Amino acid sequence: MKKKVLVVHRADKLYYEFKNFCEQSENPVFRELEISYAKDTNAVRYGNFEKYVQKMEKEGPEWITPDPEILEKIADADVVLTEWGGFSSEVIAAGKQLKLIVTIRSSCENINVSYAQSQGVKVVYCPSRLAEVVGDMTIALMLSECRGIVRRNLVNTRGIWVEEKYNDESHAALCNLKIGLLGYGGVAKAVAKRLIHGFGCDMVYAYDQFLTPEDLARDGVTAASLEEICRICDIISLHLRYVPETENIIGREQFAMMKKNAIVINTARAGLLDEEALAEALQNGQIRGAGLDVYKVEPLPLDSPLLHMDNVTLMPHSAGITNDLIKNSVKLAVKIMEPLLKEIN
Ligand SMILES: NC(=O)c1ccc[n+]([C@@H]2O[C@H](COP(=O)([O-])OP(=O)(O)OC[C@H]3O[C@@H](n4cnc5c(N)ncnc54)[C@H](O)[C@@H]3O)[C@@H](O)[C@H]2O)c1
């Protein structure tokens, strides 16, 4: 009997990419799958995708109202392939044949993993899925703030040509700066690789509670405490997971320790940073600049002070978005799925 895979996603792109891959695959494990699609309407019903993501990351999936189409289609599925679909205990329990849930995300807060495991359902995810592209954006924000790219572009496009001063701090060479990474997982590793091997930076520090100085030294990175990074670094870049212990890990106390020329970069999660304290530190010259991709409220409200500052580069939570995102996610997911599909009878 053919194994049944149900793709649960807010748009049908993941379904078509996966179906296309399976149809073209020479591997019978993929060619012989029966694939169906159920639209994940939870995020749409919630009204705002970013808010839905924030709620899911904070509270997990138990609060969702299961979609009748998903409840019906999951009943005879062996495998579910999803991204942000909410898999609460109720949804998982409806999967009478379910053996495997695969999320193309790099973590699985949207799945009740302990319940799934208690029902003999394996849950797998795609670690570091977006590490390289978020690494690119992190470097772009660092360069933007080091060299005043956005600000100078704005001035130039107004027809004003400003005579540059050599001692202007907004002409800092990246390779001469001390750069501190908070958290050293997939994204931070991609950032360190670019800084050290691409830009010739030799003062890259990292703080990660779960890694040894030797782990970091293998990549040419020096272990440091959170306080050391705040005190000595010119660029402080956040790459931690957002969990209760890391909430507002950078706040007033940390800004007070920072150098006046410090630049703070956040392409991770808004909850890691006290946004109000950041705005104050930028306004009163406690630090020099910030490059941000994530905000406490998304879209960034029009009355946010960040929108009215000239020492910030702001991206609309787009560090992980590329035109080949779903295609690449399928490539990663099928590698992880292949041995597990073989195990399913
Ligand atoms: N802007 C975007 O579009 C986008 C896209 C992808 C990922 N992200 C975010 O980027 C961040 C990094 O992602 P990743 O894939 O590298 O995550 P990861 O899980 O690979 O790495 C996180 C690291 O933080 C460390 N860590 C966890 N808790 C810690 C603590 N209390 N103190 C010190 N270190 C701690 C872990 O040991 C791990 O090495 C996450 O917040 C993720 O949600 C953002």
PDBQT file of the ligand as one rigid body, heavy atoms in Angstrom, charges set to zero:
ROOT
HETATM    1  N1  LIG A 401      14.854  36.868  11.096  1.00  0.00    +0.000 N 
HETATM    2  C1  LIG A 401      14.476  35.702  10.611  1.00  0.00    +0.000 C 
HETATM    3  O1  LIG A 401      13.747  35.635   9.606  1.00  0.00    +0.000 OA
HETATM    4  C2  LIG A 401      14.972  34.444  11.240  1.00  0.00    +0.000 A 
HETATM    5  C3  LIG A 401      15.085  33.280  10.486  1.00  0.00    +0.000 A 
HETATM    6  C4  LIG A 401      15.581  32.121  11.076  1.00  0.00    +0.000 A 
HETATM    7  C5  LIG A 401      15.928  32.122  12.415  1.00  0.00    +0.000 A 
HETATM    8  N2  LIG A 401      15.767  33.248  13.147  1.00  0.00    +0.000 N 
HETATM    9  C6  LIG A 401      16.116  33.275  14.585  1.00  0.00    +0.000 C 
HETATM   10  O2  LIG A 401      17.542  33.317  14.695  1.00  0.00    +0.000 OA
HETATM   11  C7  LIG A 401      17.928  32.803  15.981  1.00  0.00    +0.000 C 
HETATM   12  C8  LIG A 401      19.069  31.811  15.818  1.00  0.00    +0.000 C 
HETATM   13  O3  LIG A 401      18.623  30.712  15.020  1.00  0.00    +0.000 OA
HETATM   14  P1  LIG A 401      19.531  29.390  14.923  1.00  0.00    +0.000 P 
HETATM   15  O4  LIG A 401      18.911  28.534  13.850  1.00  0.00    +0.000 OA
HETATM   16  O5  LIG A 401      20.965  29.763  14.836  1.00  0.00    +0.000 OA
HETATM   17  O6  LIG A 401      19.222  28.748  16.355  1.00  0.00    +0.000 OA
HETATM   18  P2  LIG A 401      20.039  27.572  17.060  1.00  0.00    +0.000 P 
HETATM   19  O7  LIG A 401      19.065  26.855  17.911  1.00  0.00    +0.000 OA
HETATM   20  O8  LIG A 401      20.832  26.809  16.060  1.00  0.00    +0.000 OA
HETATM   21  O9  LIG A 401      21.077  28.376  17.981  1.00  0.00    +0.000 OA
HETATM   22  C9  LIG A 401      20.743  29.015  19.180  1.00  0.00    +0.000 C 
HETATM   23  C10 LIG A 401      21.969  28.965  20.070  1.00  0.00    +0.000 C 
HETATM   24  O10 LIG A 401      21.705  29.675  21.268  1.00  0.00    +0.000 OA
HETATM   25  C11 LIG A 401      22.262  28.943  22.353  1.00  0.00    +0.000 C 
HETATM   26  N3  LIG A 401      21.524  29.253  23.564  1.00  0.00    +0.000 N 
HETATM   27  C12 LIG A 401      20.240  28.904  23.851  1.00  0.00    +0.000 A 
HETATM   28  N4  LIG A 401      19.887  29.395  25.063  1.00  0.00    +0.000 NA
HETATM   29  C13 LIG A 401      20.947  30.080  25.535  1.00  0.00    +0.000 A 
HETATM   30  C14 LIG A 401      21.191  30.820  26.728  1.00  0.00    +0.000 A 
HETATM   31  N5  LIG A 401      20.255  30.948  27.665  1.00  0.00    +0.000 N 
HETATM   32  N6  LIG A 401      22.394  31.402  26.869  1.00  0.00    +0.000 NA
HETATM   33  C15 LIG A 401      23.336  31.268  25.924  1.00  0.00    +0.000 A 
HETATM   34  N7  LIG A 401      23.175  30.577  24.772  1.00  0.00    +0.000 NA
HETATM   35  C16 LIG A 401      21.996  29.981  24.586  1.00  0.00    +0.000 A 
HETATM   36  C17 LIG A 401      22.159  27.484  21.969  1.00  0.00    +0.000 C 
HETATM   37  O11 LIG A 401      23.154  26.705  22.605  1.00  0.00    +0.000 OA
HETATM   38  C18 LIG A 401      22.381  27.540  20.448  1.00  0.00    +0.000 C 
HETATM   39  O12 LIG A 401      23.726  27.324  20.131  1.00  0.00    +0.000 OA
HETATM   40  C19 LIG A 401      16.645  32.195  16.594  1.00  0.00    +0.000 C 
HETATM   41  O13 LIG A 401      16.089  33.114  17.496  1.00  0.00    +0.000 OA
HETATM   42  C20 LIG A 401      15.714  32.047  15.388  1.00  0.00    +0.000 C 
HETATM   43  O14 LIG A 401      14.357  32.066  15.770  1.00  0.00    +0.000 OA
HETATM   44  C21 LIG A 401      15.313  34.408  12.597  1.00  0.00    +0.000 A 
ENDROOT
TORSDOF 0
